[in-house]
Amino acid sequence: MKYHTKVERDGRFWLVHVPEIDQWTQARDLREVAPMARDLIAVMEEVEPDPFELDVSIELPVEVRSR
């Protein structure tokens, strides 16, 4: 199964939304996004964190996009 994640900045953290399960988590930096999303999906779907595909979509803050 393939899960999508929508990532956006909120203050000091990156908010991670997984629409397929309509759940949120957060990450301190972009390196943590995929592991946090996998852990969230694994807990909510009661599956192992590795057997599914993860599609990460990052929405950069406006001030970063303008550069």
N, C-alpha and C positions, 0 to 999 in steps of 0.2 A: 504494500500500500504506500501511496505517496502523500505526505503531509506538507502543507505550505505554512510558512511562518512569515508574518509581517512584523518588521522591526522598526521602531522609531525611538528617537531620543526623548527622554523626559527628565530634565535636570541632570543629575549625576548618573542616571541609569539608562539602559536600553530596555524598552518594554517589548516583550515578545508575545505576539498573539498567534494562536494556532486556530484558524477558523473552523477546521473540520471537527474540532472538539469544543469550540467556543470557550477556550481557556487562555489565561494570561500567566506569564512569569516575567522575571526581570533578570538582566545580566549587568555586571559592572563594566564590562568592555566587550567588544565584538568577538573576541576569542571565546567568550563564554556562551554566546548565543546558541550555537548548535547543541552543545552538551546540555544546556538548561532546557531547550525545547525537547530534546530527546528524553530527558528525565521526566518532564511534564507529561509527554505523550505516553511514556511507559507506565507511569503511575495511573493516569486517568483511564487508559485502555487496557490495563493489566496485561502488558506484553513486555518482552525484552526490549531494551533501548536501541538495539542495533539492526534488527531485520527489516526496517522500513526506510524508504527514501525520504529525504528532507530537502525541500526547496525553500531557500532563505531569500527573502526580498527585504532589502534595507532602504528605508526612506531617510536620507540624510537631512540634517537640519538646514534651514534656509540659508544661514550664514555660511555653511560649508558648500552648498550647491552653487552659490554665487561666485566661488573662487574657481 
